[in-house]
Amino acid sequence: MINVLFVCMGNICRSPSGEAVMNGLIEKAGLQDKIKCDSAGTLAYHEGEQADPRMRRHALRRGYNLTSIARKIRNIDLDKFDYIITMDKENYADVISMDYEGKYFDKIKMMTDFCTKYDADEVPDPYYGGPAGFEHVLDLLEDACAGLLEKIKSDHPEIMD
């Protein structure tokens, strides 16, 4: 089983959306018994809450149901997950700083590293913006999650049979 963790700041907009988009691609590819996704935030502000209602509405229009409940990333997650995907440079730095021994550096990546259509270096936080911001996040995530799924397939051909 390949485990993927999506990480943003509060775990109510970008990372639960990444989880939902990726789950949609995994299901479409028939890989739900081989790849599992989760999401977390670098801060615990929203722990126990559902995703932002605006993000849920925009995602649902595209067929993604955001069902995760916000939680803070924990040190055990660094060991448990094979891919830890951060949404922006600050999230990346926060997660890297948890890796005191430098053991997990290779599995911590930026979401936009996997974009193939968009030239972006971060998935911007849409929380304080309008509807266009939520749509832009979903555009980036659809692109990047497709690229991430291809990376996982190429990294693990043995489980893709």
N, CA, C and O of each residue as an XYZ file, in Angstrom:
644
protein
N       0.843     -1.187      0.000
C       0.000      0.000      0.000
C       0.883      1.243      0.000
O       1.814      1.359      0.797
N       0.580      2.158     -0.897
C       1.266      3.450     -0.972
C       0.396      4.467     -0.244
O      -0.803      4.566     -0.503
N       1.004      5.220      0.664
C       0.275      6.214      1.466
C       0.754      7.617      1.111
O       1.952      7.902      1.101
N      -0.225      8.497      0.817
C       0.059      9.869      0.398
C      -0.615     10.827      1.368
O      -1.801     10.686      1.669
N       0.148     11.805      1.856
C      -0.389     12.823      2.758
C      -0.266     14.190      2.093
O       0.817     14.585      1.661
N      -1.386     14.906      2.015
C      -1.407     16.266      1.501
C      -1.421     17.217      2.694
O      -2.170     17.011      3.650
N      -0.583     18.268      2.636
C      -0.425     19.170      3.778
C      -0.548     20.629      3.342
O       0.105     21.072      2.398
N      -1.408     21.365      4.061
C      -1.469     22.823      3.926
C      -1.417     23.401      5.342
O      -1.011     22.705      6.273
N      -1.810     24.631      5.515
C      -1.697     25.246      6.835
C      -2.809     24.783      7.783
O      -2.517     24.254      8.856
N      -4.058     24.971      7.411
C      -5.153     24.675      8.328
C      -5.885     23.375      8.069
O      -6.688     22.938      8.894
N      -5.614     22.747      6.923
C      -6.258     21.488      6.534
C      -7.760     21.655      6.338
O      -8.546     20.773      6.684
N      -8.156     22.827      5.766
C      -9.585     23.006      5.475
C      -9.853     23.439      4.030
O     -11.011     23.483      3.615
N      -8.821     23.755      3.262
C      -9.040     24.158      1.866
C      -8.198     23.314      0.911
O      -8.715     22.427      0.231
N      -6.910     23.597      0.868
C      -6.057     22.998     -0.149
C      -5.777     21.517      0.069
O      -5.942     20.725     -0.859
N      -5.357     21.121      1.272
C      -4.989     19.713      1.453
C      -6.180     18.764      1.397
O      -6.041     17.686      0.819
N      -7.358     19.100      1.968
C      -8.482     18.177      1.773
C      -8.922     18.120      0.312
O      -9.432     17.097     -0.145
N      -8.726     19.212     -0.418
C      -9.042     19.200     -1.846
C      -8.056     18.324     -2.607
O      -8.444     17.566     -3.496
N      -6.787     18.430     -2.256
C      -5.790     17.547     -2.878
C      -6.118     16.086     -2.625
O      -6.028     15.254     -3.527
N      -6.497     15.781     -1.393
C      -6.881     14.414     -1.033
C      -8.067     13.948     -1.882
O      -8.054     12.833     -2.403
N      -9.087     14.791     -2.022
C     -10.287     14.417     -2.773
C     -10.006     14.275     -4.272
O     -10.475     13.328     -4.904
N      -9.250     15.202     -4.832
C      -8.906     15.122     -6.252
C      -8.100     13.854     -6.515
O      -8.370     13.124     -7.469
N      -7.112     13.599     -5.666
C      -6.275     12.407     -5.853
C      -7.111     11.137     -5.702
O      -6.948     10.188     -6.470
N      -8.002     11.120     -4.718
C      -8.859      9.945     -4.557
C      -9.720      9.709     -5.794
O      -9.958      8.563     -6.176
N     -10.186     10.784     -6.419
C     -10.960     10.647     -7.647
C     -10.137     10.016     -8.766
O     -10.627      9.144     -9.483
N      -8.893     10.453     -8.915
C      -8.016      9.888     -9.940
C      -7.665      8.432     -9.625
O      -7.602      7.591    -10.523
N      -7.439      8.149     -8.353
C      -7.118      6.785     -7.940
C      -8.281      5.849     -8.237
O      -8.091      4.739     -8.733
N      -9.478      6.310     -7.928
C     -10.671      5.492     -8.180
C     -10.865      5.262     -9.674
O     -11.158      4.148    -10.108
N     -10.698      6.327    -10.456
C     -10.849      6.216    -11.912
C      -9.841      5.212    -12.491
O     -10.139      4.506    -13.454
N      -8.649      5.160    -11.892
C      -7.604      4.234    -12.355
C      -7.754      2.834    -11.746
O      -7.005      1.921    -12.097
N      -8.724      2.665    -10.833
C      -8.922      1.363    -10.193
C      -7.810      0.985     -9.235
O      -7.505     -0.197     -9.071
N      -7.203      1.976     -8.602
C      -6.054      1.742     -7.721
C      -6.369      1.979     -6.245
O      -5.453      2.097     -5.432
N      -7.659      2.052     -5.888
C      -8.021      2.373     -4.506
C      -7.558      1.322     -3.499
O      -7.490      1.615     -2.306
N      -7.239      0.105     -3.946
C      -6.700     -0.894     -3.025
C      -5.175     -0.848     -2.963
O      -4.557     -1.652     -2.265
N      -4.565      0.091     -3.691
C      -3.105      0.186     -3.727
C      -2.564      1.520     -3.228
O      -1.417      1.598     -2.789
N      -3.386      2.576     -3.292
C      -2.953      3.919     -2.882
C      -4.007      4.503     -1.952
O      -5.192      4.527     -2.284
N      -3.572      4.975     -0.788
C      -4.466      5.616      0.185
C      -3.986      7.039      0.437
O      -2.785      7.305      0.484
N      -4.936      7.942      0.599
C      -4.619      9.357      0.818
C      -5.204      9.859      2.139
O      -6.196      9.337      2.647
N      -4.557     10.882      2.668
C      -5.009     11.572      3.868
C      -4.555     13.018      3.710
O      -3.840     13.354      2.767
N      -4.974     13.865      4.635
C      -4.522     15.255      4.621
C      -4.357     15.744      6.050
O      -4.937     15.202      6.991
N      -3.547     16.786      6.182
C      -3.268     17.362      7.501
C      -2.847     18.815      7.312
O      -2.572     19.263      6.199
N      -2.803     19.534      8.423
C      -2.356     20.919      8.420
C      -1.127     21.090      9.289
O      -0.869     20.279     10.178
N      -0.376     22.135      9.034
C       0.798     22.400      9.871
C       0.397     23.062     11.181
O       1.178     23.083     12.133
N      -0.827     23.606     11.234
C      -1.344     24.223     12.449
C      -2.637     23.517     12.863
O      -3.297     22.884     12.039
N      -2.982     23.630     14.110
C      -4.169     22.934     14.630
C      -5.377     23.853     14.778
O      -6.322     23.513     15.490
N      -5.363     25.013     14.117
C      -6.455     25.983     14.256
C      -7.836     25.366     14.037
O      -8.783     25.667     14.764
N      -7.937     24.510     13.038
C      -9.246     23.993     12.616
C      -9.425     22.506     12.940
O     -10.330     21.859     12.414
N      -8.566     21.973     13.800
C      -8.627     20.538     14.101
C     -10.050     20.132     14.490
O     -10.690     20.785     15.314
N     -10.536     19.036     13.880
C     -11.866     18.519     14.158
C     -12.957     19.094     13.278
O     -14.104     18.654     13.354
N     -12.623     20.075     12.436
C     -13.616     20.717     11.572
C     -13.640     20.086     10.182
O     -12.662     19.483      9.739
N     -14.776     20.237      9.509
C     -14.876     19.865      8.104
C     -14.140     20.901      7.267
O     -13.751     21.959      7.762
N     -13.957     20.583      6.003
C     -13.340     21.537      5.077
C     -14.213     22.788      4.969
O     -15.417     22.751      5.226
N     -13.588     23.874      4.592
C     -14.269     25.152      4.393
C     -15.479     24.941      3.466
O     -15.347     24.307      2.419
N     -16.658     25.468      3.845
C     -17.859     25.251      3.024
C     -17.729     25.776      1.595
O     -18.294     25.197      0.667
N     -16.987     26.868      1.417
C     -16.789     27.399      0.058
C     -15.970     26.418     -0.779
O     -16.279     26.175     -1.946
N     -14.928     25.861     -0.175
C     -14.093     24.897     -0.882
C     -14.897     23.649     -1.208
O     -14.774     23.093     -2.299
N     -15.719     23.209     -0.267
C     -16.561     22.018     -0.499
C     -17.510     22.258     -1.673
O     -17.691     21.378     -2.516
N     -18.119     23.452     -1.731
C     -19.048     23.773     -2.819
C     -18.354     23.752     -4.177
O     -18.851     23.155     -5.131
N     -17.205     24.409     -4.251
C     -16.477     24.459     -5.528
C     -16.028     23.058     -5.936
O     -16.131     22.691     -7.107
N     -15.540     22.287     -4.993
C     -15.074     20.928     -5.297
C     -16.234     20.047     -5.749
O     -16.098     19.272     -6.696
N     -17.372     20.167     -5.072
C     -18.534     19.339     -5.406
C     -19.012     19.613     -6.835
O     -19.476     18.702     -7.521
N     -18.900     20.840     -7.272
C     -19.280     21.177     -8.657
C     -18.438     20.410     -9.673
O     -18.865     20.174    -10.803
N     -17.236     20.027     -9.249
C     -16.352     19.254    -10.137
C     -16.423     17.751     -9.835
O     -15.705     16.955    -10.440
N     -17.287     17.378     -8.905
C     -17.456     15.960     -8.601
C     -16.590     15.440     -7.474
O     -16.466     14.226     -7.309
N     -15.986     16.324     -6.691
C     -15.137     15.918     -5.566
C     -15.856     16.192     -4.252
O     -16.299     17.312     -3.996
N     -15.967     15.168     -3.429
C     -16.619     15.299     -2.131
C     -15.541     15.370     -1.052
O     -14.833     14.392     -0.811
N     -15.422     16.514     -0.413
C     -14.409     16.701      0.632
C     -14.972     16.196      1.957
O     -15.803     16.856      2.581
N     -14.518     15.034      2.373
C     -15.061     14.382      3.564
C     -14.102     14.381      4.744
O     -14.495     14.015      5.852
N     -12.859     14.780      4.535
C     -11.882     14.691      5.617
C     -12.186     15.687      6.736
O     -12.834     16.712      6.522
N     -11.711     15.363      7.908
C     -11.821     16.219      9.088
C     -10.420     16.745      9.397
O      -9.457     15.979      9.439
N     -10.317     18.053      9.613
C      -9.014     18.695      9.799
C      -8.266     18.111     11.000
O      -8.835     17.835     12.056
N      -6.968     17.940     10.780
C      -6.065     17.510     11.848
C      -4.687     18.109     11.594
O      -4.373     18.550     10.489
N      -3.885     18.111     12.632
C      -2.520     18.619     12.535
C      -1.584     17.465     12.176
O      -1.763     16.346     12.656
N      -0.598     17.737     11.342
C       0.407     16.731     11.023
C       1.174     16.362     12.292
O       1.460     17.218     13.129
N       1.496     15.095     12.418
C       2.230     14.589     13.586
C       3.554     13.978     13.131
O       3.706     13.604     11.968
N       4.500     13.882     14.044
C       5.802     13.304     13.706
C       5.670     11.894     13.143
O       6.425     11.521     12.245
N       4.734     11.108     13.647
C       4.554      9.744     13.153
C       4.173      9.718     11.671
O       4.447      8.740     10.974
N       3.540     10.796     11.191
C       3.163     10.871      9.779
C       4.385     10.828      8.859
O       4.308     10.309      7.745
N       5.504     11.370      9.321
C       6.717     11.366      8.499
C       7.150      9.945      8.183
O       7.664      9.676      7.097
N       6.950      9.053      9.107
C       7.322      7.656      8.898
C       6.236      6.891      8.141
O       6.534      6.065      7.278
N       4.987      7.172      8.470
C       3.851      6.412      7.936
C       3.623      6.631      6.442
O       3.260      5.694      5.732
N       3.831      7.851      5.958
C       3.473      8.190      4.585
C       4.673      8.085      3.651
O       5.796      8.439      4.012
N       4.411      7.588      2.434
C       5.446      7.432      1.415
C       5.683      8.731      0.653
O       6.795      8.997      0.197
N       4.642      9.532      0.520
C       4.704     10.826     -0.157
C       4.021     11.842      0.746
O       2.872     11.655      1.147
N       4.734     12.920      1.065
C       4.178     14.002      1.868
C       4.227     15.242      0.974
O       5.298     15.763      0.664
N       3.047     15.697      0.573
C       2.926     16.704     -0.472
C       2.417     18.011      0.135
O       1.293     18.077      0.633
N       3.245     19.036      0.089
C       2.916     20.324      0.694
C       2.424     21.314     -0.365
O       2.787     21.224     -1.538
N       1.594     22.255      0.075
C       0.948     23.170     -0.858
C       1.726     24.449     -1.130
O       1.602     25.028     -2.209
N       2.521     24.894     -0.173
C       3.293     26.113     -0.422
C       4.642     26.031      0.278
O       4.919     25.079      1.007
N       5.475     27.036      0.050
C       6.845     27.019      0.574
C       6.878     27.025      2.101
O       7.743     26.395      2.710
N       5.942     27.732      2.709
C       5.894     27.770      4.174
C       5.521     26.397      4.740
O       6.119     25.944      5.716
N       4.535     25.736      4.129
C       4.166     24.386      4.570
C       5.350     23.435      4.401
O       5.632     22.609      5.269
N       6.028     23.568      3.277
C       7.196     22.730      3.009
C       8.257     22.926      4.096
O       8.779     21.955      4.644
N       8.569     24.179      4.399
C       9.576     24.468      5.426
C       9.137     23.936      6.790
O       9.956     23.412      7.546
N       7.846     24.069      7.104
C       7.343     23.565      8.390
C       7.483     22.045      8.489
O       7.882     21.521      9.529
N       7.157     21.344      7.412
C       7.249     19.878      7.444
C       8.713     19.443      7.464
O       9.073     18.532      8.209
N       9.554     20.077      6.663
C      10.987     19.752      6.666
C      11.573     19.958      8.061
O      12.430     19.187      8.494
N      11.116     20.996      8.768
C      11.662     21.275     10.103
C      11.292     20.187     11.110
O      11.935     20.074     12.153
N      10.273     19.394     10.818
C       9.901     18.277     11.693
C      10.860     17.093     11.523
O      10.929     16.221     12.389
N      11.586     17.064     10.423
C      12.486     15.956     10.085
C      13.872     16.231     10.671
O      14.819     16.544      9.950
N      13.965     16.107     11.995
C      15.187     16.464     12.725
C      16.418     15.713     12.246
O      17.514     16.272     12.234
N      16.256     14.466     11.855
C      17.393     13.630     11.469
C      17.637     13.615      9.966
O      18.592     12.988      9.507
N      16.796     14.291      9.194
C      16.964     14.316      7.755
C      16.649     12.986      7.077
O      17.132     12.721      5.977
N      15.849     12.157      7.721
C      15.530     10.823      7.192
C      14.444     10.855      6.127
O      14.354      9.934      5.315
N      13.626     11.887      6.115
C      12.424     11.880      5.281
C      12.443     12.912      4.163
O      11.442     13.099      3.472
N      13.565     13.574      3.985
C      13.680     14.660      3.015
C      13.181     14.255      1.629
O      12.494     15.034      0.968
N      13.523     13.040      1.184
C      13.188     12.598     -0.168
C      11.699     12.395     -0.398
O      11.255     12.384     -1.546
N      10.920     12.236      0.658
C       9.486     11.997      0.466
C       8.646     13.258      0.630
O       7.442     13.225      0.380
N       9.253     14.368      1.045
C       8.543     15.630      1.236
C       8.720     16.480     -0.023
O       9.835     16.870     -0.368
N       7.608     16.760     -0.702
C       7.650     17.481     -1.980
C       6.602     18.585     -2.002
O       5.683     18.611     -1.184
N       6.763     19.488     -2.952
C       5.775     20.532     -3.206
C       4.754     19.993     -4.206
O       5.118     19.306     -5.160
N       3.489     20.303     -3.990
C       2.425     19.855     -4.893
C       2.720     20.282     -6.329
O       2.538     19.502     -7.264
N       3.171     21.510     -6.495
C       3.378     22.037     -7.844
C       4.561     21.391     -8.560
O       4.737     21.603     -9.760
N       5.376     20.610     -7.852
C       6.448     19.856     -8.511
C       5.878     18.892     -9.542
O       6.589     18.463    -10.452
N       4.606     18.550     -9.407
C       3.988     17.549    -10.263
C       3.085     18.153    -11.340
O       2.455     17.421    -12.103
N       3.020     19.479    -11.405
C       2.216     20.129    -12.445
C       2.837     19.887    -13.815
O       4.058     19.898    -13.972
N       1.978     19.669    -14.797
C       2.448     19.517    -16.169
C       1.878     20.600    -17.078
O       2.474     20.916    -18.108
N       0.737     21.171    -16.714
C       0.096     22.197    -17.542
C       0.347     23.606    -17.012
O       0.466     24.557    -17.785
N       0.426     23.730    -15.702
C       0.573     25.044    -15.072
C       2.003     25.263    -14.616
O       2.674     24.341    -14.151
N       2.453     26.496    -14.756
C       3.773     26.881    -14.266
C       3.557     27.674    -12.979
O       3.418     28.897    -12.996
N       3.533     26.946    -11.867
C       3.291     27.578    -10.566
C       4.281     27.004     -9.570
O       4.667     25.839     -9.666
N       4.693     27.826     -8.612
C       5.591     27.287     -7.595
C       4.884     27.022     -6.278
O       5.489     26.470     -5.359
N       3.603     27.406     -6.162
C       2.817     27.128     -4.958
C       1.345     26.990     -5.338
O       0.896     27.506     -6.361
N       0.607     26.278     -4.484
C      -0.848     26.295     -4.566
C      -1.281     27.370     -3.572
O      -1.150     27.170     -2.364
N      -1.794     28.504     -4.049
C      -2.096     29.620     -3.144
C      -3.289     29.326     -2.235
O      -4.210     28.599     -2.608
N      -3.251     29.895     -1.060
C      -4.344     29.717     -0.106
C      -5.535     30.568     -0.561
O      -5.409     31.787     -0.672
N      -6.690     29.942     -0.825
C      -7.842     30.697     -1.316
C      -8.718     31.275     -0.208
O      -9.720     31.928     -0.501
N      -8.367     31.052      1.046
C      -9.238     31.333      2.183
C      -9.774     32.761      2.192
O     -10.959     32.969      2.454
N      -8.930     33.739      1.914
C      -9.358     35.133      1.994
C      -9.721     35.729      0.641
O      -9.973     36.929      0.532
N      -9.748     34.897     -0.380
C     -10.072     35.383     -1.715
C     -11.503     35.056     -2.096
O     -12.294     34.594     -1.273
N     -11.813     35.299     -3.335
C     -13.157     35.035     -3.838
C     -13.238     33.709     -4.558
O     -12.315     32.897     -4.484
N     -14.345     33.483     -5.259
C     -14.587     32.224     -5.960
C     -13.483     31.826     -6.939
O     -13.167     30.643     -7.069
N     -12.900     32.797     -7.621
C     -11.849     32.486     -8.597
C     -10.655     31.807     -7.929
O     -10.004     30.960     -8.540
N     -10.366     32.169     -6.691
C      -9.255     31.557     -5.972
C      -9.479     30.076     -5.710
O      -8.549     29.279     -5.833
N     -10.697     29.700     -5.353
C     -11.022     28.299     -5.110
C     -10.951     27.501     -6.413
O     -10.486     26.362     -6.427
N     -11.414     28.107     -7.499
C     -11.349     27.438     -8.802
C      -9.904     27.253     -9.252
O      -9.546     26.209     -9.798
N      -9.077     28.270     -9.021
C      -7.656     28.182     -9.396
C      -6.972     27.061     -8.617
O      -6.186     26.304     -9.186
N      -7.262     26.952     -7.337
C      -6.693     25.876     -6.520
C      -7.069     24.518     -7.115
O      -6.217     23.640     -7.249
N      -8.331     24.348     -7.468
C      -8.772     23.072     -8.050
C      -8.110     22.810     -9.395
O      -7.761     21.668     -9.694
N      -7.928     23.845    -10.214
C      -7.216     23.677    -11.489
C      -5.803     23.151    -11.249
O      -5.369     22.187    -11.879
N      -5.092     23.805    -10.322
C      -3.722     23.381    -10.015
C      -3.691     21.962     -9.459
O      -2.835     21.163     -9.837
N      -4.625     21.648     -8.562
C      -4.634     20.326     -7.945
C      -4.967     19.230     -8.951
O      -4.383     18.147     -8.898
N      -5.888     19.494     -9.859
C      -6.202     18.485    -10.874
C      -4.967     18.184    -11.724
O      -4.677     17.024    -12.019
N      -4.254     19.222    -12.110
C      -3.032     19.056    -12.894
C      -1.964     18.320    -12.086
O      -1.412     17.320    -12.544
N      -1.679     18.812    -10.896
C      -0.602     18.245    -10.086
C      -0.914     16.824     -9.617
O      -0.016     15.984     -9.584
N      -2.145     16.542     -9.259
C      -2.489     15.184     -8.810
C      -2.339     14.177     -9.946
O      -1.928     13.039     -9.717
N      -2.668     14.588    -11.163
C      -2.461     13.699    -12.314
C      -0.967     13.398    -12.469
O      -0.581     12.253    -12.705
N      -0.138     14.425    -12.337
C       1.310     14.228    -12.408
C       1.832     13.383    -11.267
O       2.713     12.546    -11.464
N       1.297     13.595    -10.073
C       1.701     12.798     -8.911
C       1.338     11.332     -9.097
O       2.132     10.449     -8.775
N       0.154     11.073     -9.611
C      -0.246      9.682     -9.834
C       0.696      9.005    -10.825
O       1.059      7.845    -10.634
N       1.091      9.702    -11.863
C       2.054      9.135    -12.819
C       3.396      8.861    -12.145
O       4.033      7.843    -12.415
N       3.823      9.764    -11.275
C       5.085      9.574    -10.528
C       4.991      8.338     -9.636
O       5.926      7.539     -9.588
N       3.888      8.176     -8.940
C       3.713      7.006     -8.072
C       3.741      5.729     -8.903
O       4.379      4.747     -8.523
N       3.052      5.748    -10.031
C       3.050      4.565    -10.909
C       4.463      4.229    -11.376
O       4.852      3.061    -11.399
N       5.229      5.251    -11.748
C       6.589      4.978    -12.225
C       7.521      4.566    -11.086
O       8.444      3.780    -11.300
N       7.291      5.086     -9.881
C       8.104      4.710     -8.722
C       7.802      3.294     -8.230
O       8.665      2.637     -7.647
N       6.587      2.833     -8.467
C       6.125      1.549     -7.900
C       5.448      0.681     -8.960
O       4.278      0.332     -8.807
N       6.153      0.329    -10.018
C       5.514     -0.475    -11.072
C       5.034     -1.841    -10.559
O       4.090     -2.417    -11.101
N       5.684     -2.343     -9.525
C       5.327     -3.667     -8.991
C       3.924     -3.712     -8.398
O       3.299     -4.773     -8.398
N       3.416     -2.603     -7.898
C       2.065     -2.651     -7.323
C       0.986     -2.198     -8.295
O      -0.201     -2.234     -7.973
N       1.391     -1.780     -9.462
C       0.423     -1.272    -10.428
C      -0.106     -2.358    -11.357
O      -0.974     -2.091    -12.188
N       0.402     -3.568    -11.229
C      -0.070     -4.672    -12.083
C      -1.460     -5.118    -11.725
O      -1.995     -6.034    -12.350
